[in-house]
Amino acid sequence: MVDRKRLIDTFVKYTKIDTTSDPESKTTPSTPGQLDLAKLVLEDLIAAGADDCEMSKGGFIFATIKSNIPHDHPAYGKVPVIGLLSHLDTSFDAPGKDVKARFVENYKGGDIEYPAKPGLKLTPENAPHLKNCIGHTIITSDGTTLLGGDDKAGIAVIVELAHYMKDNNDDLHGDIRIAIIPDEEIGVGTEKLDLKKFGADVAYTIDGGEMGEIDIESFNGFMGKIRVEGFSAFPGYGKGIYLNASQVLAKFISKMDDRRWPQNASGRDPIWWVANLRGEIGHAEMDIYLRDFELEGIEKQKSILAGIKKELLKEFPKAKIDIDIKETYKNYKYELDKDPRVVEYAKEAMKRIGLTPKLNYVRGGNDSCHLCFRGLISTNLFIGMQNMHSLNEWNTVETIEAALKTVISLANVWVERSK
């Protein structure tokens, strides 16, 4: 039996520490609160009986749950080292200080209100997955902050796994290597993770959505800048001379197909969007983001943007327009397919505990993208996070517990299938 109370108490304890990351910071971790949480997690892993516990420079935590496979067992020496990862930081898109977790027991449907934030509601319309959680205990914040289930619930699962494996020696498992990393939300955590020190043969990030989800594919992510050079002149005598770069940039945006903007796309639809517009008469620029599951789709988006540039140069022949787009991450499906065991064993582990696996393609990126392309085959397993990065973030006690049971089952499967 897993200790549900200790698991959830640990999660709530972690949510109380402000670990919002800062994309403008030049340090690792990007905020001091992440180090505060890292020290606490390290203490908890040691208390749970994990071995080789340490925190390296930058707030990276490493630990090991050592194999308990007997020497005479057919799988002895054959089970790969399984890596488990979660992250310390929470998103900067919503406040993360003074989180107050609240519990709605035996959810019966309908809206959930926030006493500390009148007017804010969690509803089946803004949280469609609620309809699948009737009878669950829903966890939210008080409405003034995010909850922090992304990914403190994942950390709590890994810490509780160490407790469980220490107390249940009959549950056979190989070496399980743990890495708790900073700054996932700003995309640098796995880039700075020392994979040699981590020492995993395959890995799972515990950082996904609905119960039963296994992420098997992601967007290709590209980003860049579009810059426009205009010509400044005294407006009253600007005829034939004046050219406002911000006006040209605004026209560029207006020509971008509405169907590709995030609010109009779903499923496997590609998307694009712009951010951080800044400009004056003589110069204007913006950041642009392109997403598609196929690299050919990214090339199509680039071609469309080049066509818009061509149109605008006909209208504004004195303008200079520069489009500079580079790869951020790629769809990791083809790397993941190189070792089918990673997904197949996760599916089997879920089925053994009564869950229906849901193969999911991520309309974004995750740490598994970076790990796969750095040579460590990895995928992402559910932890239950919903409406993450917002005041409406929520999870359920039952889903977090199911994530723990999945990881326990997964360790067993790797032993049995490695004989």
C-alpha positions as a printed NumPy array, in Angstrom:
array([[  0.   ,   0.   ,   0.   ],
       [  1.207,   3.469,  -0.798],
       [  0.981,   6.156,   1.86 ],
       [ -1.472,   8.572,   0.252],
       [ -1.49 ,  10.993,   3.176],
       [  2.283,  11.361,   3.292],
       [  2.39 ,  11.763,  -0.49 ],
       [ -0.134,  14.611,  -0.522],
       [  1.274,  16.237,   2.609],
       [  4.686,  16.301,   0.932],
       [  3.205,  17.866,  -2.179],
       [  1.423,  20.591,  -0.193],
       [  4.611,  21.292,   1.775],
       [  6.496,  21.877,  -1.473],
       [  3.823,  24.182,  -2.908],
       [  4.363,  26.633,  -0.033],
       [  7.838,  27.542,  -1.294],
       [  7.911,  30.194,  -4.016],
       [  9.955,  28.757,  -6.889],
       [  8.769,  30.907,  -9.77 ],
       [ 11.56 ,  30.977, -12.364],
       [ 12.827,  34.145, -14.028],
       [ 13.561,  34.13 , -17.78 ],
       [ 15.651,  37.319, -17.46 ],
       [ 17.977,  35.914, -14.816],
       [ 21.557,  34.975, -15.697],
       [ 22.007,  32.616, -12.743],
       [ 21.209,  28.922, -12.243],
       [ 18.825,  28.447, -10.647],
       [ 17.206,  31.636, -11.859],
       [ 15.554,  32.343,  -8.476],
       [ 16.652,  31.688,  -4.867],
       [ 13.421,  29.94 ,  -3.907],
       [ 14.391,  26.997,  -6.087],
       [ 17.47 ,  26.436,  -3.93 ],
       [ 15.283,  26.572,  -0.817],
       [ 13.095,  23.812,  -2.22 ],
       [ 16.097,  21.841,  -3.446],
       [ 17.561,  21.733,   0.075],
       [ 14.241,  20.524,   1.484],
       [ 13.832,  17.843,  -1.183],
       [ 17.381,  16.647,  -0.57 ],
       [ 16.619,  16.27 ,   3.15 ],
       [ 13.413,  14.388,   2.323],
       [ 15.168,  11.985,  -0.052],
       [ 17.779,  11.196,   2.59 ],
       [ 15.036,  10.624,   5.183],
       [ 13.193,   8.384,   2.699],
       [ 16.208,   6.091,   2.448],
       [ 17.538,   7.061,  -0.979],
       [ 21.272,   6.605,  -1.581],
       [ 23.93 ,   8.81 ,  -3.193],
       [ 21.918,  11.933,  -2.369],
       [ 23.624,  15.162,  -3.364],
       [ 22.971,  18.639,  -4.694],
       [ 25.376,  19.84 ,  -7.344],
       [ 26.1  ,  23.39 ,  -8.459],
       [ 23.012,  25.162,  -9.725],
       [ 20.515,  23.307,  -7.557],
       [ 20.497,  19.973,  -9.403],
       [ 19.579,  17.121,  -7.031],
       [ 20.735,  13.558,  -7.682],
       [ 19.886,  10.383,  -5.774],
       [ 19.63 ,   6.639,  -6.273],
       [ 17.134,   4.004,  -5.237],
       [ 19.457,   1.022,  -5.391],
       [ 18.465,  -2.247,  -7.015],
       [ 17.078,  -4.977,  -4.77 ],
       [ 17.24 ,  -7.767,  -7.378],
       [ 18.792, -10.912,  -5.829],
       [ 21.97 , -12.256,  -7.408],
       [ 20.218, -15.483,  -8.366],
       [ 17.308, -13.73 , -10.109],
       [ 17.186, -14.14 , -13.937],
       [ 17.115, -10.33 , -14.38 ],
       [ 20.135,  -9.67 , -12.172],
       [ 22.583,  -7.417, -14.021],
       [ 20.257,  -7.043, -17.017],
       [ 17.895,  -4.23 , -16.008],
       [ 18.78 ,  -0.801, -17.418],
       [ 19.2  ,   2.106, -15.001],
       [ 15.849,   3.898, -15.065],
       [ 15.97 ,   7.67 , -14.668],
       [ 13.142,   9.7  , -13.131],
       [ 13.01 ,  13.492, -13.423],
       [ 10.877,  16.361, -12.185],
       [ 11.533,  20.086, -11.808],
       [ 11.735,  22.596,  -8.982],
       [ 10.457,  25.742, -10.649],
       [  6.949,  26.956, -11.372],
       [  5.837,  29.171, -14.234],
       [  6.285,  32.937, -14.172],
       [  2.889,  33.306, -15.915],
       [  1.06 ,  33.44 , -12.564],
       [  2.044,  34.334,  -8.972],
       [  3.708,  31.538,  -7.   ],
       [  4.173,  33.127,  -3.575],
       [  2.092,  32.153,  -0.521],
       [  0.315,  29.253,  -2.228],
       [ -2.574,  27.961,  -0.143],
       [ -3.721,  24.565,  -1.381],
       [ -7.39 ,  23.778,  -0.843],
       [ -9.269,  20.497,  -1.22 ],
       [-12.735,  19.88 ,  -2.658],
       [-13.605,  16.378,  -1.517],
       [-15.854,  14.001,  -3.437],
       [-16.36 ,  16.379,  -6.355],
       [-19.911,  15.982,  -7.642],
       [-19.682,  18.149, -10.756],
       [-20.429,  21.779, -11.5  ],
       [-18.43 ,  24.899, -10.727],
       [-15.747,  25.317,  -8.077],
       [-15.483,  28.832,  -6.623],
       [-12.517,  30.505,  -4.977],
       [-13.367,  32.3  ,  -1.72 ],
       [-10.183,  34.39 ,  -1.855],
       [-10.811,  35.44 ,  -5.455],
       [-14.485,  36.354,  -5.997],
       [-15.537,  35.913,  -9.586],
       [-12.903,  33.292, -10.383],
       [-14.384,  29.866, -11.051],
       [-13.203,  26.455, -12.145],
       [-15.904,  25.173, -14.47 ],
       [-16.482,  22.266, -16.857],
       [-16.165,  24.876, -19.624],
       [-12.696,  26.169, -18.695],
       [-11.603,  22.766, -17.337],
       [-13.256,  20.062, -19.501],
       [-11.35 ,  17.248, -17.758],
       [-13.355,  17.918, -14.562],
       [-16.142,  15.721, -15.941],
       [-13.747,  12.756, -15.745],
       [-12.979,  13.421, -12.078],
       [-16.374,  12.956, -10.435],
       [-15.775,  11.509,  -6.966],
       [-12.173,  12.712,  -6.824],
       [-10.721,  15.107,  -4.302],
       [ -9.874,  18.195,  -6.349],
       [ -6.849,  20.27 ,  -5.312],
       [ -6.647,  23.971,  -6.243],
       [ -4.996,  27.076,  -4.847],
       [ -7.094,  29.742,  -3.147],
       [ -7.303,  31.545,  -6.496],
       [ -4.656,  34.198,  -5.862],
       [ -1.742,  32.026,  -7.086],
       [ -1.079,  29.014,  -9.215],
       [ -1.058,  25.672,  -7.393],
       [  2.4  ,  24.394,  -8.321],
       [  1.426,  20.867,  -9.297],
       [  3.628,  21.541, -12.313],
       [  5.837,  19.956, -11.14 ],
       [  5.908,  19.728,  -7.358],
       [  3.466,  16.844,  -7.571],
       [  6.112,  15.038,  -9.614],
       [  8.768,  15.696,  -6.976],
       [  6.442,  14.412,  -4.243],
       [  5.848,  11.203,  -6.228],
       [  9.58 ,  10.579,  -6.59 ],
       [ 10.243,  11.206,  -2.879],
       [  7.375,   8.914,  -1.904],
       [  8.692,   6.266,  -4.313],
       [ 11.904,   6.206,  -2.264],
       [  9.853,   5.667,   0.91 ],
       [  7.832,   2.911,  -0.727],
       [ 10.818,   1.01 ,  -2.118],
       [ 12.543,   1.131,   1.263],
       [  9.445,  -0.271,   3.012],
       [  8.502,  -2.874,   0.36 ],
       [ 11.574,  -4.91 ,  -0.433],
       [  9.5  ,  -7.6  ,  -2.166],
       [  8.748,  -5.16 ,  -5.015],
       [ 11.726,  -5.874,  -7.233],
       [ 13.374,  -3.043,  -9.131],
       [ 16.677,  -2.227, -10.744],
       [ 18.709,   0.89 , -10.027],
       [ 16.51 ,   3.983, -10.221],
       [ 18.392,   7.21 , -10.711],
       [ 16.702,  10.466,  -9.652],
       [ 17.281,  13.983, -10.974],
       [ 15.349,  17.004,  -9.709],
       [ 16.242,  19.976, -11.88 ],
       [ 15.778,  23.77 , -11.797],
       [ 14.43 ,  26.124, -14.463],
       [ 12.427,  23.741, -16.625],
       [  9.838,  26.438, -17.249],
       [ 12.395,  28.674, -18.938],
       [ 13.845,  25.831, -20.989],
       [ 17.354,  25.556, -19.564],
       [ 17.12 ,  22.834, -16.898],
       [ 17.782,  19.791, -19.065],
       [ 20.32 ,  21.709, -21.164],
       [ 22.508,  22.067, -18.074],
       [ 21.787,  18.616, -16.635],
       [ 24.972,  16.534, -16.41 ],
       [ 23.824,  13.331, -18.134],
       [ 27.01 ,  11.48 , -17.231],
       [ 26.434,  12.254, -13.575],
       [ 22.755,  11.34 , -13.924],
       [ 23.813,   7.937, -15.246],
       [ 20.447,   6.73 , -16.561],
       [ 20.081,   4.366, -19.525],
       [ 16.487,   5.442, -20.256],
       [ 14.38 ,   8.032, -18.488],
       [ 10.894,   9.239, -17.656],
       [  9.926,  12.787, -16.763],
       [  7.007,  12.881, -14.313],
       [  5.466,  16.059, -15.648],
       [  2.395,  15.25 , -17.77 ],
       [ -1.343,  15.765, -17.8  ],
       [ -4.384,  13.534, -17.423],
       [ -4.371,  10.199, -15.651],
       [ -2.945,   7.549, -17.991],
       [ -1.221,   9.917, -20.394],
       [  2.076,   8.972, -21.997],
       [  3.545,  11.684, -24.21 ],
       [  4.936,  10.176, -27.407],
       [  5.291,  13.164, -29.691],
       [  5.792,  16.914, -29.504],
       [  5.676,  19.975, -31.69 ],
       [  8.753,  21.044, -33.564],
       [  9.503,  24.396, -31.954],
       [ 11.112,  27.285, -33.842],
       [ 11.403,  30.923, -32.847],
       [ 13.016,  34.067, -34.11 ],
       [ 12.645,  37.76 , -34.808],
       [ 11.105,  39.857, -37.531],
       [ 12.748,  43.27 , -37.849],
       [ 11.596,  46.24 , -39.904],
       [ 13.638,  49.321, -40.767],
       [ 11.652,  52.424, -41.677],
       [ 12.615,  56.052, -42.245],
       [ 12.152,  58.812, -39.72 ],
       [ 11.203,  62.294, -40.885],
       [  9.323,  65.294, -39.554],
       [  5.674,  64.141, -39.909],
       [  4.348,  67.454, -41.187],
       [  6.712,  67.311, -44.158],
       [  6.921,  63.556, -44.483],
       [  5.235,  62.994, -47.84 ],
       [  7.29 ,  60.57 , -49.891],
       [  9.913,  60.33 , -47.134],
       [  8.363,  59.207, -43.83 ],
       [  8.045,  55.456, -43.312],
       [  6.823,  54.146, -39.932],
       [  8.413,  50.78 , -39.168],
       [  5.759,  49.999, -36.555],
       [  3.024,  50.457, -39.184],
       [  4.76 ,  47.995, -41.5  ],
       [  5.164,  45.482, -38.666],
       [  1.473,  45.843, -37.753],
       [  0.533,  45.129, -41.376],
       [  2.794,  42.077, -41.316],
       [  0.879,  40.687, -38.332],
       [ -2.478,  41.446, -39.971],
       [ -1.519,  39.268, -42.94 ],
       [ -0.716,  36.219, -40.779],
       [ -3.443,  33.598, -41.265],
       [ -5.918,  33.696, -38.352],
       [ -6.413,  29.911, -38.523],
       [ -2.865,  29.373, -37.287],
       [ -3.18 ,  31.496, -34.133],
       [ -3.417,  29.454, -30.886],
       [ -7.012,  30.433, -30.105],
       [ -8.172,  28.908, -33.4  ],
       [ -6.171,  25.659, -33.476],
       [ -6.287,  22.273, -31.769],
       [ -5.457,  18.604, -32.32 ],
       [ -2.615,  18.352, -34.797],
       [ -3.139,  21.835, -36.236],
       [  0.037,  23.934, -36.524],
       [  0.23 ,  27.29 , -34.778],
       [  2.176,  30.51 , -34.798],
       [  2.102,  33.603, -32.626],
       [  4.052,  36.787, -31.92 ],
       [  5.174,  38.453, -28.694],
       [  7.243,  41.335, -27.354],
       [  6.411,  43.877, -30.03 ],
       [  8.57 ,  46.949, -29.709],
       [  9.121,  49.752, -32.119],
       [  9.59 ,  53.354, -33.113],
       [  9.316,  55.159, -36.422],
       [ 12.692,  54.042, -37.704],
       [ 12.86 ,  50.533, -36.282],
       [ 10.379,  47.901, -35.084],
       [ 10.729,  44.236, -34.214],
       [  8.904,  41.327, -32.639],
       [  9.517,  37.763, -31.526],
       [  7.766,  35.072, -33.554],
       [  7.088,  31.442, -32.653],
       [  6.333,  28.593, -35.075],
       [  4.985,  25.17 , -34.084],
       [  4.166,  22.108, -36.204],
       [  4.386,  18.354, -35.684],
       [  6.15 ,  17.992, -39.041],
       [  9.322,  19.787, -40.113],
       [  7.761,  20.193, -43.554],
       [  5.032,  22.208, -41.837],
       [  7.622,  24.529, -40.295],
       [  9.096,  25.094, -43.754],
       [  5.613,  25.905, -45.046],
       [  5.164,  28.488, -42.286],
       [  8.526,  30.045, -43.178],
       [  7.471,  30.169, -46.816],
       [  4.21 ,  31.932, -45.927],
       [  6.112,  34.523, -43.89 ],
       [  8.503,  35.086, -46.792],
       [  5.473,  35.655, -49.018],
       [  4.098,  38.265, -46.617],
       [  7.473,  40.012, -46.666],
       [  7.415,  40.08 , -50.455],
       [  3.907,  41.603, -50.481],
       [  4.87 ,  44.306, -48.004],
       [  8.008,  45.275, -49.902],
       [  5.812,  45.965, -52.928],
       [  3.631,  48.242, -50.794],
       [  6.569,  49.789, -48.895],
       [  9.572,  49.568, -51.271],
       [ 11.763,  51.72 , -48.998],
       [ 11.336,  49.342, -46.035],
       [ 13.865,  46.748, -44.981],
       [ 12.367,  43.561, -43.539],
       [ 14.483,  40.816, -41.98 ],
       [ 13.133,  37.424, -40.876],
       [ 15.497,  35.338, -38.729],
       [ 14.11 ,  32.024, -37.41 ],
       [ 16.01 ,  29.235, -35.652],
       [ 15.205,  25.833, -34.177],
       [ 14.382,  25.653, -30.45 ],
       [ 13.481,  21.974, -30.184],
       [ 12.317,  19.174, -32.45 ],
       [  9.604,  16.527, -32.292],
       [ 11.186,  13.733, -30.289],
       [  8.978,  10.939, -31.66 ],
       [ 11.621,   9.576, -34.006],
       [ 14.253,   9.458, -31.279],
       [ 11.79 ,   7.818, -28.899],
       [ 10.936,   5.166, -31.504],
       [ 14.553,   3.98 , -31.407],
       [ 13.781,   2.146, -28.141],
       [ 10.109,   1.045, -28.178],
       [ 10.458,  -0.439, -24.685],
       [ 10.274,   2.997, -23.089],
       [  6.655,   3.521, -24.171],
       [  5.562,  -0.134, -24.296],
       [  6.639,  -0.833, -20.717],
       [  4.889,   2.328, -19.497],
       [  1.691,   1.153, -21.2  ],
       [  2.011,  -2.267, -19.602],
       [  2.689,  -0.737, -16.165],
       [ -0.51 ,   1.301, -16.358],
       [ -2.623,  -1.623, -17.512],
       [ -1.4  ,  -3.693, -14.557],
       [ -2.84 ,  -1.173, -12.103],
       [ -6.111,  -0.808, -13.966],
       [ -5.426,   2.344, -15.978],
       [ -6.084,   2.821, -19.675],
       [ -2.963,   4.286, -21.31 ],
       [ -3.556,   7.398, -23.415],
       [ -0.875,   8.083, -26.011],
       [ -0.613,  11.837, -26.218],
       [  1.025,  14.288, -28.592],
       [  2.119,  17.426, -26.827],
       [  1.143,  20.778, -28.308],
       [  4.357,  22.193, -26.924],
       [  7.706,  20.87 , -25.804],
       [  8.935,  19.105, -22.706],
       [ 12.153,  17.929, -21.118],
       [ 11.961,  14.645, -23.007],
       [ 12.543,  16.575, -26.256],
       [ 15.884,  17.868, -24.988],
       [ 16.888,  14.582, -23.356],
       [ 16.173,  12.507, -26.466],
       [ 18.218,  14.78 , -28.678],
       [ 21.037,  14.721, -26.159],
       [ 21.105,  10.937, -26.463],
       [ 18.994,   9.832, -23.481],
       [ 15.792,   8.175, -24.701],
       [ 13.006,   9.567, -22.546],
       [  9.295,  10.205, -22.431],
       [  6.857,  12.031, -20.189],
       [  4.33 ,  10.387, -17.844],
       [  1.224,  11.914, -16.285],
       [  1.132,  13.648, -12.927],
       [ -2.357,  15.129, -13.308],
       [ -1.638,  18.824, -13.847],
       [ -4.491,  20.766, -15.439],
       [ -4.829,  24.456, -16.383],
       [ -1.168,  24.822, -15.465],
       [  0.529,  28.224, -15.418],
       [ -2.718,  29.859, -14.291],
       [ -4.777,  30.786, -11.228],
       [ -7.137,  27.973, -12.276],
       [ -4.478,  25.256, -11.993],
       [ -5.803,  22.06 , -10.423],
       [ -5.074,  18.408,  -9.827],
       [ -6.646,  15.524,  -7.924],
       [ -5.421,  13.415,  -5.03 ],
       [ -6.38 ,  10.257,  -6.922],
       [ -4.352,  11.191, -10.011],
       [ -1.189,  11.97 ,  -8.054],
       [ -1.548,   8.659,  -6.23 ],
       [ -2.07 ,   6.855,  -9.555],
       [  1.139,   8.438, -10.854],
       [  3.029,   6.954,  -7.907],
       [  1.488,   3.509,  -8.482],
       [  2.406,   3.754, -12.162],
       [  6.067,   4.384, -11.388],
       [  6.139,   1.472,  -8.926],
       [  4.548,  -0.79 , -11.53 ],
       [  6.918,   0.489, -14.203],
       [  9.963,  -0.506, -12.151],
       [  8.485,  -4.003, -11.774],
       [  7.828,  -4.308, -15.518],
       [ 11.41 ,  -3.42 , -16.415],
       [ 12.619,  -6.208, -14.116],
       [ 10.223,  -8.815, -15.462],
       [ 10.839,  -7.915, -19.109],
       [ 14.627,  -7.867, -18.685],
       [ 15.027, -11.516, -17.72 ]])
